[in-house]
Amino acid sequence: MIVIKDHVFTLHTRRTSYQMKADAYRVLLHTYYGARVGDADLSYPIRYADRGFSPNPSEAGDWREYSLDTLPQEYSSCGVGDYRIPSLELEPQDGSHLADLRCIGYERRSGKYALEGLPAFFGGEEWETLVVFLEDAAAHVGVELYYGVLEERDLITRAVRVVNKGDKPVRLRRAASLCLDFDGGDWDFVTFDGCHVMERCPHRTPLRHGVQSVGSVRGTSSHHHNPFVMLCAHDAAEDHGLCYGAMLLYSGNFEAAAERTHLENNRLVMGINPYHFCYTLAPGEAFTTPEAALVCSPDGFAPMTHQYHRAIREHLIRDPLKGTRRPVLINNWEATEFHFDAEKLVEIAQGAVGLGIEMFVMDDGWFGSRDTDLSGLGDWSVNLKKLPGGLEALVPRIQALGMKFGLWVEPEMVSEDSALYRAHPDWALGVPGRPQTRGRSQLVLDFTREDVRDYICKAMCQVLDSADISYIKWDMNRSLSDVWSAALPPDRQGEAYHRYVLGLYEVLERLRTRYPDLFIEGCSGGGGRFDAGMLYYTPQIWCSDNTDAVDRLRIQYGTSFCYPASTMGAHVSAVPNGQTGHATPMETRGVVAMSGTFGYEMDLGTVTGEERETIARQVQQYKEHWDLVESGDYYRLSSPFDEGPYTAWAHVAPDRRRALVSLVTGTMHAAPPFSTLRLKGLDPDLCYRVNGKESYRGDVLMQVGYPVPILLNDYQSMQLVLEAE
């Protein structure tokens, strides 16, 4: 609900309120974001005092107590007296780098705004939109602040549109998607960091004086930092304490920066990373920032997680399989890598017969001269030596075994040893006269170019039209470097990073439009581009190249704070694990993988009879409980980072009548303590039968707990199926 009165704009969700106010000088002040309150003007706590070296805008005259340097701003200025992190930096023809914004109007709309060429949450009349219009009169630049309010999900989205209203070009040096100012308070800054094969591990530090930031300049959102962060009270935990989540729907360079000032004020700014960013707006042109999504929870992390999960599932993901179970798949990569032919693939698929597996996915090595990672990328024609008769011959053989067919592709890349590169070397990112930097022995195609995008779309369509392909895994196995486009003039190279992301989104949207039933899984060396922007185009993302069940406990735990289990690609792989050497029990590998989108990465033709029985049992169990994993509420019952005796989590049905509880032990030591697992999310007044046996009231299971049996040996697992009587 949006309430507007006397230049005060209040956005209400079910449990929270967000407010801003245009003051007497038309500066848009941020006045409140927190637990739901009434519609009163909440600017009264703002203090005005002369802080010496905090300058005053011209409108304030001799009023030295009024300074942008000390006031909470809704979208912060630059170079005109506020020395904190700016939201916007303009470079008009005079060479100045100022941004001085004043409110000039607003517009309220029913429904949700959309962003051309960019991912955004969507929906109908359950949404409301507010647009607040700001202007830098001297620079002749308009700034439109967009707010989407999804009341039931406590979700507020933000985006910004910058318009050149003058008759001369203006350059954008910085354009953030959100700014949040908080007067006072001690906060922790929570980020989700890591590296390839160990992504999205939570790190929590007190917000200290100065600026703390995370971001990416790798051209993708990256394995190293995720475009989701939190600010929370020092005592905030799963079930109590005030916390704020901020998520950017963007798959390229980003920055999330938090600042604590000498006045104990705090600011969070999030958006496109200003590194190598410079976007020229001709007269009349506009630039739109990526969307950001905010959730405030007065009651801890779990309610925030649930609201993000529900909103992402209901209003962001466009899933061709929505409402139905995704097929359980087998991928051949860990079984064969590049070394396969049609007969080997069919042999692996035959090994899946009778296990309940429903899709076979052929991974890297099926195209061009792709026998190693040194060649072939860009040549999207079938290697007929490996696959005689092409996909037209292979796919029916797989389907005859009762499975659908899926395919791995890496369309954004090119090998120097390829027909494509030999014909179009200028189609790869790279600066003329400089040696090119390689990653994984490959170069990056310039997706800022229309001819490159057209080629990739045509090549992908030829592949998809050649056979009955139900699924593709869209991979991207390196970071961007040497970012220079032959299609852009020298003074516009600062647009290349952003235009690359826009080009990627365009290609994915074109494929989605042509093949509405095609399921696309995103991947970037595993979780190197696991962000909400990609989820708009790919309903799930390969969570990590690390399939070790023990490490996956940490990776999936951190990912769960914002992203639903239905988005996490998770498979059972062979042991000893190639990343860690762990020989985790098959049962445990299955329990961990069931908390994502379930599948297998192994040669099923070589597993033992006992392992086949375990696999068949796991697949059946997943099929029985898939709806809990994909649409239930996710509860973190313990943390794998706490070095406790076990890691536990639960998926609880929306009506709270069913739950799937999973537990994995750590390293076993002698004389283990007795443990009791307290559950969450149940109906306290219902009685639940556990694994079809003993019955407990919901309040007892949550307040007293369930006694955990002693599980001998390392990394053992247990699952509890709860059903209301």
GUTOR-960939 format. One record per residue (C-alpha): y negated, z negated, x; residue in one letter. Coordinates in steps of 0.05 Angstrom, whole numbers, plus 5000, padded with zeros to 4 digits. Each point is the difference from the previous one (the first is absolute). Example, Ala and Ser with C-alpha at 12.3 -4.5 7.8 and 13.67 -1.06 7.14 Angstrom:
SETOR_5090_4844_5246_a
SETOR_4931_5013_5027_s
***
This chain:
SETOR_5000_5000_5000_m
SETOR_4931_5018_5026_i
SETOR_4939_4960_4978_v
SETOR_4929_5023_5019_i
SETOR_4939_4958_4985_k
SETOR_4932_4995_5035_d
SETOR_5022_5040_5061_h
SETOR_5062_4955_5008_v
SETOR_5066_5037_5001_f
SETOR_5062_4958_4986_t
SETOR_5071_5029_5005_l
SETOR_5053_4957_4966_h
SETOR_5075_5006_5009_t
SETOR_5051_4956_4967_r
SETOR_4994_4944_5051_r
SETOR_4940_5019_5044_t
SETOR_4926_5018_4998_s
SETOR_4959_5043_5046_y
SETOR_4924_5002_4997_q
SETOR_4940_5034_5032_m
SETOR_4926_5000_4985_k
SETOR_4941_5045_5014_a
SETOR_4944_4952_5020_d
SETOR_4925_5007_4993_a
SETOR_4997_5048_5059_y
SETOR_5060_5040_4971_r
SETOR_5045_4977_5057_v
SETOR_5071_4996_4973_l
SETOR_5025_4930_5016_l
SETOR_5073_4977_4996_h
SETOR_5000_4935_4961_t
SETOR_5073_4982_4985_y
SETOR_5073_5018_5005_y
SETOR_5052_4949_4980_g
SETOR_5035_4965_4941_a
SETOR_4976_5024_4933_r
SETOR_4934_4970_4976_v
SETOR_4950_5017_4946_g
SETOR_4945_5052_5001_d
SETOR_4944_4957_5027_a
SETOR_4957_5024_5058_d
SETOR_5035_4971_5061_l
SETOR_4946_5016_5050_s
SETOR_4970_4930_4995_y
SETOR_5038_4972_5061_p
SETOR_4969_5052_5046_i
SETOR_4952_4965_5048_r
SETOR_4936_5028_5030_y
SETOR_4975_4973_5066_a
SETOR_4961_5025_5060_d
SETOR_5052_5011_5055_r
SETOR_4951_5020_5054_g
SETOR_5028_5065_5027_f
SETOR_5025_5024_4932_s
SETOR_4948_5053_4981_p
SETOR_4973_5014_4931_n
SETOR_4997_5065_4960_p
SETOR_4932_5029_4986_s
SETOR_5004_4984_4925_e
SETOR_5005_4925_5017_a
SETOR_4930_5000_5030_g
SETOR_4988_4932_5032_d
SETOR_5061_4968_4969_w
SETOR_5036_4985_5065_r
SETOR_5057_4965_4964_e
SETOR_5025_5066_4971_y
SETOR_5043_5039_5050_s
SETOR_5057_5049_4994_l
SETOR_5029_4965_5060_d
SETOR_5017_4938_4959_t
SETOR_5013_5027_4930_l
SETOR_5068_5019_4973_p
SETOR_4998_5075_4988_q
SETOR_5046_5042_4957_e
SETOR_4996_5060_5047_y
SETOR_4969_4981_5065_s
SETOR_4941_5036_5032_s
SETOR_4992_5024_5072_c
SETOR_4942_4993_5050_g
SETOR_4950_4969_4951_v
SETOR_5008_4926_5015_g
SETOR_5073_4984_4984_d
SETOR_5037_4992_5066_y
SETOR_5069_4990_4971_r
SETOR_5052_5055_4991_i
SETOR_4968_5058_4963_p
SETOR_5033_5038_4944_s
SETOR_4961_5064_5008_l
SETOR_4966_5033_5060_e
SETOR_4958_5062_4988_l
SETOR_4971_5049_5050_e
SETOR_4946_5042_4968_p
SETOR_4964_5057_5037_q
SETOR_4952_4950_5032_d
SETOR_5058_4971_5040_g
SETOR_4994_4930_4972_s
SETOR_5064_4961_4982_h
SETOR_4975_4960_4941_l
SETOR_5025_4987_4930_a
SETOR_4954_4962_4952_d
SETOR_5028_4999_4930_l
SETOR_4968_4981_4934_r
SETOR_5032_4999_4931_c
SETOR_4972_5053_4953_i
SETOR_5049_4998_4941_g
SETOR_5071_4995_4975_y
SETOR_5050_5032_4953_e
SETOR_5058_4969_4962_r
SETOR_5060_5043_4980_r
SETOR_5066_4989_4965_s
SETOR_5062_5020_5039_g
SETOR_5010_5006_5075_k
SETOR_4959_5044_5047_y
SETOR_5037_5051_5043_a
SETOR_4986_5023_5072_l
SETOR_5004_5074_5016_e
SETOR_5049_5013_5056_g
SETOR_5015_4926_5011_l
SETOR_5053_4953_4973_p
SETOR_4978_4949_4949_a
SETOR_5028_4954_4948_f
SETOR_5004_5034_4932_f
SETOR_5004_4980_4927_g
SETOR_4969_5005_4931_g
SETOR_4963_4954_4954_e
SETOR_5029_4938_5033_e
SETOR_4949_5013_5055_w
SETOR_4924_4995_5001_e
SETOR_4954_5032_5051_t
SETOR_4932_4977_5024_l
SETOR_4956_5045_5044_v
SETOR_4939_4968_5034_v
SETOR_4950_5048_5029_f
SETOR_4964_4982_5065_l
SETOR_4950_5041_5039_e
SETOR_4969_5004_5069_d
SETOR_4934_5032_4978_a
SETOR_4976_5015_5071_a
SETOR_5064_5036_5020_a
SETOR_5007_5033_4931_h
SETOR_5071_4975_4995_v
SETOR_5034_4974_4937_g
SETOR_5059_4952_5003_v
SETOR_5045_4991_4939_e
SETOR_5043_4938_4999_l
SETOR_5062_5010_4956_y
SETOR_5038_4941_4971_y
SETOR_5064_5005_4960_g
SETOR_5023_4939_4961_v
SETOR_5073_4992_4979_l
SETOR_4994_4934_4963_e
SETOR_5074_4985_4989_e
SETOR_5017_5009_5074_r
SETOR_4940_4962_5029_d
SETOR_4985_5064_5038_l
SETOR_4931_5025_5019_i
SETOR_4995_5067_5036_t
SETOR_4941_5025_5039_r
SETOR_4977_5066_5028_a
SETOR_4934_5028_5023_v
SETOR_4968_5069_4993_r
SETOR_4942_5017_5046_v
SETOR_4955_5057_4977_v
SETOR_4948_5038_5041_n
SETOR_4941_5006_4952_k
SETOR_4953_5030_5051_g
SETOR_4988_5070_5026_d
SETOR_5026_4988_5071_k
SETOR_5069_4982_5027_p
SETOR_5018_4927_5008_v
SETOR_5056_4973_5043_r
SETOR_5045_4942_4980_l
SETOR_5019_4957_5059_r
SETOR_5034_4946_4958_r
SETOR_5020_4996_4927_a
SETOR_5041_4939_4980_a
SETOR_5038_4995_4935_s
SETOR_4987_4926_4987_l
SETOR_4957_4943_5023_c
SETOR_5012_4928_4979_l
SETOR_4952_4944_5018_d
SETOR_5017_4927_4991_f
SETOR_4949_4944_5008_d
SETOR_5032_4945_5040_g
SETOR_5073_4978_4999_g
SETOR_5053_4998_5053_d
SETOR_5049_5058_4997_w
SETOR_5062_5026_5034_d
SETOR_5005_5074_5016_f
SETOR_5070_5026_4988_v
SETOR_5020_5068_5029_t
SETOR_5066_5037_5002_f
SETOR_5013_5026_5070_d
SETOR_5055_5024_5046_g
SETOR_5025_5063_5034_c
SETOR_5052_5054_4992_h
SETOR_5065_4968_4977_v
SETOR_4965_4934_4984_m
SETOR_4947_5015_4949_e
SETOR_4956_4957_4954_r
SETOR_5013_4930_5027_c
SETOR_4949_4951_4970_p
SETOR_4950_4966_5046_h
SETOR_4954_4946_4975_r
SETOR_4940_4974_5039_t
SETOR_4939_4960_4980_p
SETOR_4939_5043_4990_l
SETOR_4958_4981_5061_r
SETOR_4927_5015_5016_h
SETOR_4990_5073_5016_g
SETOR_5040_5061_4978_v
SETOR_5075_5005_4994_q
SETOR_5029_5067_4982_s
SETOR_5063_5042_4995_v
SETOR_5004_5074_4992_g
SETOR_5028_5066_5025_s
SETOR_4972_5058_5040_v
SETOR_5068_5034_5004_r
SETOR_4986_5049_4943_g
SETOR_5049_4962_4955_t
SETOR_4997_4931_4971_s
SETOR_5049_4984_5057_s
SETOR_5059_4955_5017_h
SETOR_4952_4952_5033_h
SETOR_4954_4978_4944_h
SETOR_5004_5009_4925_n
SETOR_4942_5016_4953_p
SETOR_5014_4937_4961_f
SETOR_4969_4933_5019_v
SETOR_4988_4932_4968_m
SETOR_4947_4946_5003_l
SETOR_5025_4933_4976_c
SETOR_4985_4926_5001_a
SETOR_5029_4960_5058_h
SETOR_5049_4966_4953_d
SETOR_5020_5062_4961_a
SETOR_5075_5013_4995_a
SETOR_5048_5035_4954_e
SETOR_4985_4958_4938_d
SETOR_4931_4970_5011_h
SETOR_4932_5013_5031_g
SETOR_4947_5053_4992_l
SETOR_5015_5068_5032_c
SETOR_4972_5070_4998_y
SETOR_5039_5064_5014_g
SETOR_4964_5064_5022_a
SETOR_5039_5065_5004_m
SETOR_4975_5069_5021_l
SETOR_5031_5062_4969_l
SETOR_4996_5041_5063_y
SETOR_5049_5029_5051_s
SETOR_4954_5012_5059_g
SETOR_4954_4961_5046_n
SETOR_4976_4936_4967_f
SETOR_4966_4935_5017_e
SETOR_5001_4932_4967_a
SETOR_4948_4955_5032_a
SETOR_4984_4928_4982_a
SETOR_4939_4963_5026_e
SETOR_4979_4928_5000_r
SETOR_4926_4987_5014_t
SETOR_4958_4945_5030_h
SETOR_4984_4979_4928_l
SETOR_5075_4993_4984_e
SETOR_4997_5061_4955_n
SETOR_5058_5048_4999_n
SETOR_5005_5075_4990_r
SETOR_5058_5048_4993_l
SETOR_4989_5075_5007_v
SETOR_5056_5051_4993_m
SETOR_5002_5076_5003_g
SETOR_5006_5060_5045_i
SETOR_4997_4981_5073_n
SETOR_4932_5021_5029_p
SETOR_5035_5022_5064_y
SETOR_4987_5075_5009_h
SETOR_4974_5003_4929_f
SETOR_4938_5042_4986_c
SETOR_4997_5038_4934_y
SETOR_4943_5049_4986_t
SETOR_4974_5005_4929_l
SETOR_4959_5062_4984_a
SETOR_4948_4994_4945_p
SETOR_5034_4986_4935_g
SETOR_5068_4983_5032_e
SETOR_5037_4935_4989_a
SETOR_5051_4960_5039_f
SETOR_5051_4955_4965_t
SETOR_5032_4941_5036_t
SETOR_5073_4981_4990_p
SETOR_5014_4950_4944_e
SETOR_5010_4926_5015_a
SETOR_5036_4952_4954_a
SETOR_4985_4925_4994_l
SETOR_5042_4944_4970_v
SETOR_4975_4929_4999_c
SETOR_5051_4945_4987_s
SETOR_4977_4928_4989_p
SETOR_5073_4978_5004_d
SETOR_5028_5025_5065_g
SETOR_5033_5061_5029_f
SETOR_5056_5011_4949_a
SETOR_4955_5016_4940_p
SETOR_4960_5048_5044_m
SETOR_5065_5034_5022_t
SETOR_5024_5007_4928_h
SETOR_4935_5032_4977_q
SETOR_4999_5050_5057_y
SETOR_5073_5017_4989_h
SETOR_4991_5011_4925_r
SETOR_4936_5040_5008_a
SETOR_5030_5044_5054_i
SETOR_5063_5014_4960_r
SETOR_4962_5012_4935_e
SETOR_4935_5033_5022_h
SETOR_5008_5030_5069_l
SETOR_5070_5027_5011_i
SETOR_5015_5066_4966_r
SETOR_5076_4996_5001_d
SETOR_5041_5058_4973_p
SETOR_5057_4950_4991_l
SETOR_4958_4948_4965_k
SETOR_5042_4957_4954_g
SETOR_5065_5023_5030_t
SETOR_5040_4976_5060_r
SETOR_4988_5036_5066_r
SETOR_5063_5030_5029_p
SETOR_5038_4963_5055_v
SETOR_4999_5046_5060_l
SETOR_5034_5012_5067_i
SETOR_4959_5027_5058_n
SETOR_5035_5033_5059_n
SETOR_4949_4985_5056_w
SETOR_5031_4937_5030_e
SETOR_5069_5033_4995_a
SETOR_4983_5066_5034_t
SETOR_4928_5005_5023_e
SETOR_4990_5075_5017_f
SETOR_5074_5013_5013_h
SETOR_5031_5026_4936_f
SETOR_5022_5061_4963_d
SETOR_5016_5014_4927_a
SETOR_5071_4975_5007_e
SETOR_4978_4933_5030_k
SETOR_4950_4990_4945_l
SETOR_5051_5014_4946_v
SETOR_5048_4952_5035_e
SETOR_4948_4944_4997_i
SETOR_4987_5017_4927_a
SETOR_5075_4999_4985_q
SETOR_5002_4930_5030_g
SETOR_4951_4978_4946_a
SETOR_5044_5025_4943_v
SETOR_5027_4943_4959_g
SETOR_4948_4950_5024_l
SETOR_4948_5013_4946_g
SETOR_4951_5035_5047_i
SETOR_4959_5052_4963_e
SETOR_4959_5039_5051_m
SETOR_5011_5030_5069_f
SETOR_4938_5008_5044_v
SETOR_5002_5048_5059_m
SETOR_4953_4975_5054_d
SETOR_4967_5032_5061_d
SETOR_5032_5060_5035_g
SETOR_5015_5050_4944_w
SETOR_4944_5050_5014_f
SETOR_4974_5048_5054_g
SETOR_5026_4987_5070_s
SETOR_5002_4926_4987_r
SETOR_5057_4975_5044_d
SETOR_4955_4947_5034_t
SETOR_4931_4972_4985_d
SETOR_4970_5050_5050_l
SETOR_4999_5061_4954_s
SETOR_5000_5028_4930_g
SETOR_4947_4962_4962_l
SETOR_4959_5048_4959_g
SETOR_5056_5051_4991_d
SETOR_5025_4980_4931_w
SETOR_5058_5047_4995_s
SETOR_5073_4978_5000_v
SETOR_5038_5000_5066_n
SETOR_5057_5046_4979_l
SETOR_5043_4982_5061_k
SETOR_5005_4929_4974_k
SETOR_4999_5018_4926_l
SETOR_5031_5068_4988_p
SETOR_4975_5028_4934_g
SETOR_4941_4952_5001_g
SETOR_4983_4948_4948_l
SETOR_5025_5047_4947_e
SETOR_5070_4990_5027_a
SETOR_4996_4926_5020_l
SETOR_4968_4969_4939_v
SETOR_5053_5023_4949_p
SETOR_5054_4970_5045_r
SETOR_4965_4933_4999_i
SETOR_4988_5004_4925_q
SETOR_5074_5015_4989_a
SETOR_5014_4931_5029_l
SETOR_4957_4969_4944_g
SETOR_4936_4990_5040_m
SETOR_4929_5025_4998_k
SETOR_4970_5030_5062_f
SETOR_4939_4976_5040_g
SETOR_4966_5026_5062_l
SETOR_4958_4973_5059_w
SETOR_4937_5038_5019_v
SETOR_4942_4988_5048_e
SETOR_4947_5051_4977_p
SETOR_4939_4971_5036_e
SETOR_5029_5013_5070_m
SETOR_5013_5060_5045_v
SETOR_5041_5009_5063_s
SETOR_4972_5042_5056_e
SETOR_5069_5032_5003_d
SETOR_4995_5031_4931_s
SETOR_4983_5067_4971_a
SETOR_4942_4968_4961_l
SETOR_4966_4973_5062_y
SETOR_5009_5064_5039_r
SETOR_4966_5038_4944_a
SETOR_4946_4949_4984_h
SETOR_4986_4952_5058_p
SETOR_4931_4986_4970_d
SETOR_5034_4970_4939_w
SETOR_5015_4936_5039_a
SETOR_4948_4947_5011_l
SETOR_4973_5005_5071_g
SETOR_4936_5010_5039_v
SETOR_4993_5068_5035_p
SETOR_5001_4994_5075_g
SETOR_5035_4932_4999_r
SETOR_5074_4986_5009_p
SETOR_5033_4979_4935_q
SETOR_5029_4931_4990_t
SETOR_5070_5000_4972_r
SETOR_5036_4948_4959_g
SETOR_5075_5004_4992_r
SETOR_4993_5067_5035_s
SETOR_4961_5029_4941_q
SETOR_4930_5018_4979_l
SETOR_4964_4989_4934_v
SETOR_4983_5057_4953_l
SETOR_4927_5004_4980_d
SETOR_5003_4982_4926_f
SETOR_4924_5006_4995_t
SETOR_5012_5076_4999_r
SETOR_5014_5036_4935_e
SETOR_5044_5052_5034_d
SETOR_5045_4945_5029_v
SETOR_5006_4965_4933_r
SETOR_5017_5066_4966_d
SETOR_5053_5015_5052_y
SETOR_5033_4932_4992_i
SETOR_4999_5004_4925_c
SETOR_5031_5069_5001_k
SETOR_5053_4979_5051_a
SETOR_5019_4938_4960_m
SETOR_5003_5039_4936_c
SETOR_5047_5051_5031_q
SETOR_5046_4944_5021_v
SETOR_4997_4965_4933_l
SETOR_5010_5064_4962_d
SETOR_5062_5019_5041_s
SETOR_5045_4946_4971_a
SETOR_5005_4942_4951_d
SETOR_4963_4947_5041_i
SETOR_4986_4934_4963_s
SETOR_4966_4960_5056_y
SETOR_4962_5010_5064_i
SETOR_4984_4949_5054_k
SETOR_4930_5018_5027_w
SETOR_4997_4974_5071_d
SETOR_4943_4997_5051_m
SETOR_5022_4978_5069_n
SETOR_4938_4991_5043_r
SETOR_4928_4976_4999_s
SETOR_4943_5049_5003_l
SETOR_4964_5014_5065_s
SETOR_4956_5055_5028_d
SETOR_4969_5003_4931_v
SETOR_4959_5063_5001_w
SETOR_5004_5056_4949_s
SETOR_4988_5073_5016_a
SETOR_4978_5007_4927_a
SETOR_4941_4953_5007_l
SETOR_4935_5010_5040_p
SETOR_4985_4952_5057_p
SETOR_4950_4959_4960_d
SETOR_5052_4987_4945_r
SETOR_5060_4978_5041_q
SETOR_4986_4929_4975_g
SETOR_5029_5023_4934_e
SETOR_5067_5021_5028_a
SETOR_5039_4934_4992_y
SETOR_4979_4993_4927_h
SETOR_5009_5073_4983_r
SETOR_5071_4996_5029_y
SETOR_5018_4945_4950_v
SETOR_4968_5039_4943_l
SETOR_5040_5061_5021_g
SETOR_5065_4960_5000_l
SETOR_4984_4974_4930_y
SETOR_4986_5070_4976_e
SETOR_5067_5027_5025_v
SETOR_5039_4943_4969_l
SETOR_4964_5009_4934_e
SETOR_5015_5074_5000_r
SETOR_5073_4987_5010_l
SETOR_5001_4946_4947_r
SETOR_4968_5047_4951_t
SETOR_5049_5057_5014_r
SETOR_5061_4955_5002_y
SETOR_4987_4943_4951_p
SETOR_5072_4976_5002_d
SETOR_5004_4998_5076_l
SETOR_5005_4930_5029_f
SETOR_4962_4993_5066_i
SETOR_5010_4942_5047_e
SETOR_4945_4989_5051_g
SETOR_5014_4983_5073_c
SETOR_4963_4996_5065_s
SETOR_5048_4978_5054_g
SETOR_5021_4951_4947_g
SETOR_4942_4958_4975_g
SETOR_4942_5032_5038_g
SETOR_4966_5024_4937_r
SETOR_5022_4948_4949_f
SETOR_4937_4995_4958_d
SETOR_4978_5005_4928_a
SETOR_4969_5068_5011_g
SETOR_5067_5030_5017_m
SETOR_5034_4965_4941_l
SETOR_4957_5041_4953_y
SETOR_5037_5062_5026_y
SETOR_5067_4971_5023_t
SETOR_5029_4945_4955_p
SETOR_5037_4968_5058_q
SETOR_4991_4997_5075_i
SETOR_5052_4989_5055_w
SETOR_4983_4927_5016_c
SETOR_5018_5002_5074_s
SETOR_5044_5038_5049_d
SETOR_5028_4932_5016_n
SETOR_5060_4992_4954_t
SETOR_5025_4935_5031_d
SETOR_5009_4952_4942_a
SETOR_4973_4940_5039_v
SETOR_4935_5035_5020_d
SETOR_4995_5031_4931_r
SETOR_4993_4929_4971_l
SETOR_4933_4995_5036_r
SETOR_4978_5071_4987_i
SETOR_5015_4998_4925_q
SETOR_4971_4930_4993_y
SETOR_4932_5022_5027_g
SETOR_5002_5065_4961_t
SETOR_5013_4962_4935_s
SETOR_4932_4966_4998_f
SETOR_4969_5063_4972_c
SETOR_5052_5055_4992_y
SETOR_5057_4998_4948_p
SETOR_5073_5000_5020_a
SETOR_5007_5066_4963_s
SETOR_4957_5033_5053_t
SETOR_5040_4976_5061_m
SETOR_5053_5047_5027_g
SETOR_5056_4955_5024_a
SETOR_5070_5020_5022_h
SETOR_5064_4970_5028_v
SETOR_5014_5026_5070_s
SETOR_5057_4995_5050_a
SETOR_5008_4944_5050_v
SETOR_4988_4982_5055_p
SETOR_4930_5019_4978_n
SETOR_4966_5052_5044_g
SETOR_4934_4962_5003_q
SETOR_5024_4929_5012_t
SETOR_5074_5000_5015_g
SETOR_5012_4951_4943_h
SETOR_5069_5005_4967_a
SETOR_4978_4973_4932_t
SETOR_5055_4994_4947_p
SETOR_5005_5058_4951_m
SETOR_4988_4953_4942_e
SETOR_4934_4976_5030_t
SETOR_4976_5071_5015_r
SETOR_5013_5017_4927_g
SETOR_4963_4939_4974_v
SETOR_4938_5017_5041_v
SETOR_5001_5074_4982_a
SETOR_5007_4984_4926_m
SETOR_4930_4971_5001_s
SETOR_4973_5071_5008_g
SETOR_5022_5069_4980_t
SETOR_5073_4998_5018_f
SETOR_5040_5047_5044_g
SETOR_5042_5009_5062_y
SETOR_4989_5027_5071_e
SETOR_5069_5006_5031_m
SETOR_5061_5046_5007_d
SETOR_5040_4981_4938_l
SETOR_5057_5042_5025_g
SETOR_5015_4950_5055_t
SETOR_4993_4932_4964_v
SETOR_5061_4956_4989_t
SETOR_5034_4991_4934_g
SETOR_4972_4930_4994_e
SETOR_4930_5026_5013_e
SETOR_5010_5053_4946_r
SETOR_5018_4945_4951_e
SETOR_4937_4962_5019_t
SETOR_4956_5061_4993_i
SETOR_5028_5017_4931_a
SETOR_4989_4928_4979_r
SETOR_4928_5000_5027_q
SETOR_4983_5066_4965_v
SETOR_5027_4974_4934_q
SETOR_4961_4935_5007_q
SETOR_4936_5038_5015_y
SETOR_5011_5044_4939_k
SETOR_5009_4938_4957_e
SETOR_4935_4967_5023_h
SETOR_4955_5058_5020_w
SETOR_4951_4986_4944_d
SETOR_4987_4930_5028_l
SETOR_4985_5029_5068_v
SETOR_4956_5057_4976_e
SETOR_4962_4966_4943_s
SETOR_5010_4925_5006_g
SETOR_4952_4949_5029_d
SETOR_5012_4987_5074_y
SETOR_5000_4928_5026_y
SETOR_5000_4981_5073_r
SETOR_5041_4936_5000_l
SETOR_4997_4989_5076_s
SETOR_4972_5035_5060_s
SETOR_5040_5033_5056_p
SETOR_4942_4981_5047_f
SETOR_5010_4925_4989_d
SETOR_5064_4996_5040_e
SETOR_5033_4962_4943_g
SETOR_5075_5001_4984_p
SETOR_4994_5060_4955_y
SETOR_4955_5054_4970_t
SETOR_5002_5004_4925_a
SETOR_4966_5042_4946_w
SETOR_5009_5016_4926_a
SETOR_4989_5057_4950_h
SETOR_4987_4972_4931_v
SETOR_5000_5042_4936_a
SETOR_4933_5005_4963_p
SETOR_5029_4961_4941_d
SETOR_5028_4948_5049_r
SETOR_5070_5004_4971_r
SETOR_5033_5029_5062_r
SETOR_4990_4991_5075_a
SETOR_5032_5023_5065_l
SETOR_4993_4950_5056_v
SETOR_5016_5020_5072_s
SETOR_5008_4957_5062_l
SETOR_5015_5016_5073_v
SETOR_5012_4946_5052_t
SETOR_4973_5001_5071_g
SETOR_5035_4981_5064_t
SETOR_5054_4948_4987_m
SETOR_4998_4933_5036_h
SETOR_5048_4941_4999_a
SETOR_4991_4947_4947_a
SETOR_4957_5042_4954_p
SETOR_4958_4960_4950_p
SETOR_5014_5002_4925_f
SETOR_4951_5047_4965_s
SETOR_4976_5007_4929_t
SETOR_4965_5063_4978_l
SETOR_4944_4992_4949_r
SETOR_4994_5062_4957_l
SETOR_4936_5028_4968_k
SETOR_4979_5042_4941_g
SETOR_5053_4975_4951_l
SETOR_4988_4976_4929_d
SETOR_5003_4924_5005_p
SETOR_5029_4994_4929_d
SETOR_5057_5049_5008_l
SETOR_5070_4986_5027_c
SETOR_5025_5048_5053_y
SETOR_5072_5014_5018_r
SETOR_5006_5011_5075_v
SETOR_5050_5054_5022_n
SETOR_5034_4993_4932_g
SETOR_5019_4928_5014_k
SETOR_4960_4936_4999_e
SETOR_4938_4994_4955_s
SETOR_4933_4969_5018_y
SETOR_4933_4994_4964_r
SETOR_4944_5041_5029_g
SETOR_4956_4939_5013_d
SETOR_5058_4967_5039_v
SETOR_5011_5061_5044_l
SETOR_4925_5003_5015_m
SETOR_4986_4927_5010_q
SETOR_5066_4973_5028_v
SETOR_5031_5064_5025_g
SETOR_5068_5032_5012_y
SETOR_5045_4971_5053_p
SETOR_5011_5051_5056_v
SETOR_5071_5000_5027_p
SETOR_5009_4996_5075_i
SETOR_5010_5071_5024_l
SETOR_5033_5002_5068_l
SETOR_4983_5053_5053_n
SETOR_4934_5034_5011_d
SETOR_4963_5042_4948_y
SETOR_5045_4986_4941_q
SETOR_4976_5017_4930_s
SETOR_5005_4976_4929_m
SETOR_4977_5028_4933_q
SETOR_4991_4963_4934_l
SETOR_4998_5038_4934_v
SETOR_4966_4958_4947_l
SETOR_5007_5017_4926_e
SETOR_4970_4961_4943_a
SETOR_5050_4972_4950_e
***
